[in-house]
């Protein structure tokens, strides 16, 4: 039975590789409280679960009826388990995310992949037969695909993991999944930063450093940003030819570094399109930076969270 929480607010948690965003969301979708904190990604799954619980408490868990979690990794929404994940969060694969968070908060928890949850908020604005291609470029490269108005989960929930498509620009580069030559290895924020370090011989601690240097006219920094953007644009353009989507969304922290990145991605995307699709262009998410956390809150209202009394802490 679908969980219904009446007039009570719900909590949305957006778990990424670098930060946890939390929001207490009212029945009408209004954000009543917010909290953002770092993800203890190198300290293991138990530390991450503790941080998620603390974030829920920070926005008012006592007032909430349920929690929705939009999480990195391949998530089984039925069991609330992380089926598989990269090493961006240490020891994340196999984590009993839903049960572990319920044990810490006493609230029912619904879970799904973070990008798929964000895409659900976008899909709700489209027609019932819509095809949606949704990409999120940040610490990693994630994605979601909807066909005929329904988000695809596929075998083991893997559908939509766009970052693990082969990319010519990433040939020979190790990917976080353990393979080589995947899009994430050249298009994610850390990958663009690493590429800049390789071609320049200069140190750079983050993509923001590279973007700042690019804005000041550093030619190699500009090349690194454009190289990653073009790789993402080419992949998305090819997928658009396969799916013929009504809308293409590019979300995440990397597209927000500026016009240099966005323009390069859009130009590479457009260059791949078949003639009937040539008016299609990637757009920013309608939910803005709140897309994932609002999608997480929607999970708490529309999925079937595990009741608190049936779960327990995992060893």
Steps between C-alpha positions, in 0.01 A plus 500: 500500500627847415601693808300813572603750760207742486584852600829414666820628341755255367878519485696483177868402519728535199817298551788572265869426504592832661191633678171410662209736443192471721163670485179484701229523235136581563206325329482779240868461410617803697846464652457574871860447613837424340833358604818420309804314627798304367478134410752300709575302185835363616378381841274217391130422475419521871639854517293596196183357656576694819545818295170443319321454833661816636391694192143376548507611862637839397193580289245366748456124499257527792252679272534261206297199402759333278839540337591470134863449401639575156835323519808440292537145368270234360213487748235230541194709595314196635758389757670836542838339430795639306541227239827634364703819506833647406767583756394864516343402834721239666325171573165625370410193293284259699389758755150452644420868447127498577510267800813667637346846487171377646690348791664838566192722462196283575341620175401301191746555216464479122812496280600526137794610290563873537478591134188293443332674792590840357377395157163404648432864589579596140287222356200618700493817287486311169226316315407144585676365190821701543851375439754666731880482499644634825871529580670621817867597477676554830740288704388223264275482194154361565184484298142390464279410207122510480303345216124543454489702819662231715849505647697190411665297775604199291686194625633559853403867478793580269302684229617854439863479615624720218844552649596144415445527127819473292649837403778549241637791704548267798682223316741326736396700805393305811138549605372495857307182416823309433476499120681736263391748236166603649351849477533561874878467469520820290177694560449499879633792705800313646574356154513845337728616781728198451511562125607860557779383730620254235512747212631796698731348758343743748336410830126557541297390799152515345296573191423845639871580491515388136188703415643812666821464300299451182304818574830689538611384155711191580489319165568153640233543767255599227604196297437268794153640566407485131640146461283364781195692381536376142530141617175533694326678213600240243376214717169672571453585134550139403251389762252757374517336158415167664221622728358803312420672832251782547733658754870470586616630837857553617522554876770487767779721624724485191258678261476782750867599454406731215420565137827354368395153615132532405568638153756231420264225616205639302708542183631143520149372572350682202771376265396137562126539437309351211304757294158448664653576842705807412279736699566305821736653756600400855330704773564565867272314746174678577554426869841669495738397774202364699406238239652199678390592851144564381509173311608330821208658686266375227634148556378515858148577378472275196700184575437242768750564780595219735306536827719591795395201708615245236858617469804501716859603508728302276819346630 
